[in-house]
Structures are given as C-alpha cells and as structure tokens.
C-alpha cells in the first residue's frame, strides 16, 4: 500500500503491567518492569520483528 497502516497497541502495553501491579503499591517496580518489557515487544511488533518466542521468554 502507498501508506503506512497503524495499529493501537494500548491493551498489549497495559494488560501485563496492570496484572502485575494489582493495585498494590509494593508491586509498582515490578509493574514498571513489565511495562518496559511489553514496550520492547510492541516495538518489535511495529518493526515486524516480533515472534511468539520473544513473549514466552519475556513472561
């Protein structure tokens, strides 16, 4: 196509960190790390470099 297609990765970025955090202030740092990992994975997906193996290693 002559244009770039976009896609929202919002849920993919938010789900894991929210699950890790669970509303507990003690889990904030772990939730941040989960967010950073999801951001790396969604960046790889955006570049067409994502594979399911990357996600299983990350979790």
Residue pairs with C-beta under 8 A, 6 or more apart in sequence:
9 42
9 45
9 46
12 38
12 41
12 42
12 45
13 35
13 38
13 39
13 42
15 38
16 34
16 35
16 37
16 38
16 59
17 31
17 32
17 34
17 35
17 38
18 31
19 34
20 27
20 30
20 31
20 34
21 27
21 28
21 30
21 31
37 58
38 58
40 58
41 50
41 54
41 55
41 58
44 50
44 54
